[in-house]
Amino acid sequence: MSDELILIGRIGSPWGIQGFNWIQLFTGEPKQAFNYRPWTLRRPHPVKKGQYLGEDWVLDRPKGKAQAKGWVCKLTPDADRNQAESFKGYEVWVPLNSLPDLGGDDFYHHQLTGCRVVNASGIDLGVVASVMETGANDVLVVAADATSVDDAERLIPWIDSALVSVDIAQRLIKVDWDEAF
């Protein structure tokens, strides 16, 4: 079993008086986030990115429901408004192996991050630093490195006309993209 965790959400302000919190979920299927187990809650350091304050909380049975224009969750069965207030700002992490297999031509963003990107001519454009969601389509943020053709950062849309192939096992994405863009 893998100990690797992936960030899926952030706990927001309390909602109501029964111990619920608003939650921002970073998943395509928010309802499914409540099936990923266990949740590990971490309080991010306010200044030092990637560092956390205090001990992690591990929760086996968080409950959630759709509410108005978002989602609310009850992190512990006995939570009240005061305890809900104490959870505000925590990040929600789950084991990577609790995510379902997507299959086909669908990929998680974390699978694409770190992949080398080359164009149809074989020119090395860099590596995927992150994936940006724009609403219309995702965009690969490709950062230059020591082996890339130049020092330019590129934004390559995740659309059929720009993608040639994706090989997660080889960590390689081939694109129909001119190096001048």
N, C-alpha and C positions, 0 to 999 in steps of 0.2 A: 504494500500500500504506500502510495506517494504521500509525503508530508508537504508537498508544494501547494501553496494556497494562491487563490486568485481573488482580486477585489471585485465584488459584485454590487456594492451599494454603500450608501452613507445614511446614517440615522439623523433625522431632523427633529424639529420641535415636537413637544407633546401634543397629542390630539385628544381632546375630551378629558374626563376625569377618571377613566377606567384603566389607565396605564398604557395607552397606545401612543405610538410615535409616528409621525410622518416618516416615510423612507423614500429616498431617491435610489432607484434600481438601475444598474448599468447593463441590463440584459434585454435581449430582443423579445423575450417572453417573460414579463415581470411576474406573472402568477407562478411560473415554474421555480422562481428563486426560493420559494418557501419549501420546496421539495429537496433542495440541495442541503445536505447535512454533513457534519454539524456546522453551525455558523461560529466563526471566531470574530469577536469584536475587539478592535484595537483603537486606542485614542491617539490620533496623529499629533506629533509635536507641532506647535503653532508656527515655528520658524524653520526647523531643520527637516527638510523634505526627506521622507523615507525612514524617519525615526519615530518611535512611539513612546508614549508616557504610560507608566504603570503596568499592571498585569493585563494579559489578554483575558477576556471572558469567553468561555466556550458554551454555546447553547445548543441543545439537542432538538427542541421543539418550538421554534418561533412560529407564531401564527400571523397571518396577514390577510388583508382584504382590500378590495378596491374601494376608494372613497373619493367622491367628487371627481377631481381631475388628477388623482394620484393614488398612492398606496399608503396604508397604515399598517403597523405591525405591533404585536404585543410580544415582547421578548421573553418574559417569564410569566407563568400563570398567575402569580400573586402580585404582579406589578401594580403600583398605583401612580397617581400623577407625579408625585415626588420622585419616585424611582425612574419614571419615564424621562423626567427632566435631567437626571444624571446620565442617561444614555445619549443625550444630544451630542452630535459631533463625532461619534464613533464610526469607524469604517467597518463594513461587513465583508469578511473573507470566508471563502469556502474551499474545501479540497478540490484541486484540479480534476481529480478522478471522479468527482461526484457530478460533473457536467455530462450531459448525454452526448453520444457520438452524433455528429451532424450528418456525415456521409455525403456522397455526391460532390457537388462543386461549392459547398458551403464550408466556411472556415471561421474559427474564432479569431478575434483580433490578436490574441496572444500567440497564435500559431503563425501569423504573418510577420510579427515583429521579429527582427533579426534576420529575415530572409534576404539573400542577395538578389538584386534586381538587374537584369540585363535586357537590352533591347533586341529586336529581331536580327540586327546586324552583329550581335555578340558583344556590344559595347557595354562595359560595366558602369552602371549608373549609381551604385552605392547599395546601402542596406535600408530596409524598412525600419525607421525609428519609431513610428507610431501609425495608427490608423485614425483618421479624423472623420467624424460623422457630420455630414452636411445637410441631411434631410432628403436631398434628391438621390445621392449615392455616397458611398464611403470614398475616402481619398487616402491613398498611400502617401505618407510623408517619408521620402527617401533621402537619407542623409549621406553625404560624401564620406569616404574613408580613404585609407592609404592606397587601395587598389582601384578606386573609381576614376573615371575619365577626367574629372575636374573637381573643384571644391564647391559646386553648386548643390543647394538643396532643391529637390524636385517634389512637386505635388502631382501625383498621377491618379486620375480618377479610376475607381474600381468599376469599370463598365466593360461590356463584352468587346467593344471595338478597340479598347486599349490593352486588354489581357490576351496573351497568347496561351500561356500555360502556367500552372502552379504545381510545384513538386515540393510538398512539405517535408518529405523524407530527405530530399537533397538540399532543402532550405534554399530553393531557387524559384524565382518568379520571372518569367519571360514576358516582356511587354512590347507592344507596337507603339514605340514612343521615341521621338527624335531626341538625340542628346543635346540639341540646341534649345529645347524647351525647358 
